[in-house]
């Protein structure tokens, strides 16, 4: 195997497949400065993990399973959602990531000369479980 | 998205305009007023897992000879943004199964030659989106 194309990516939120066309996951970590007298450079120690997930797409008005139907209620209510991410698509042995997240922002954009689009940012609650698909 | 079904869906909708001959595919000859669909390009992978496709179609609407004032007046009706002969209004208010959305983005007046004859025409640019179904 070699390079992977993004077109096969699969994202689900609470078991509903989200029709996105872009997404990104950020594995972040706080760091703490620990310099002392005599140091010429800042020394650091790792802190807590701080993970983020973003995705976006074209507005889908399908009742109950469209992008708005899936994401807007969770955003409005501040609910935690379970997200799965298959970065290279569905298939045995391919990576599968699972995490719980809170929607920190959900934005819909309505240009007059283009499709309605949406953008969703999530703060991940805890860690990201990474496994291989069966 | 099946381009053939897209053409047929759009042609059926345009067929509701009285006295307009509609061809989903370019014919060998035309009898104005005539509308012909010409696909321009197709973009796949607009949504993950081949969830949606976008197409651009040119709709060429022929209304008569270049010096024919009545042809100019009829084209003006097709080019109007509203009205029962408005291409924009008729297509954008239709109900379709081959795609989710059609937007008539612009129209450009031109002379088009068919069968050795120069016809007054407008070329409408149509943006098609969706999987349909």
Contacts between the chains, C-beta under 8 A, distances in Angstrom:
chain1	res1	chain2	res2	distance
A	6	B	48	7.8
A	7	B	45	4.3
A	7	B	48	6.7
A	7	B	49	7.5
A	7	B	50	7.3
A	8	B	48	7.2
A	8	B	49	6.5
A	9	B	48	4.9
A	9	B	49	7.8
A	10	B	48	6.5
A	10	B	49	6.4
A	11	B	48	7.0
A	17	B	49	8.0
A	19	B	47	4.8
A	19	B	48	6.8
A	19	B	51	4.9
A	19	B	52	7.3
A	20	B	47	7.1
A	20	B	48	5.9
A	21	B	45	7.8
A	21	B	46	6.1
A	21	B	47	5.1
A	21	B	48	6.2
A	21	B	51	7.9
A	57	B	47	6.3
A	58	B	46	6.7
A	58	B	47	6.5
A	58	B	52	6.8
A	58	B	129	7.7
A	89	B	49	7.6
A	113	B	105	7.5
A	115	B	101	7.2
A	115	B	129	6.2
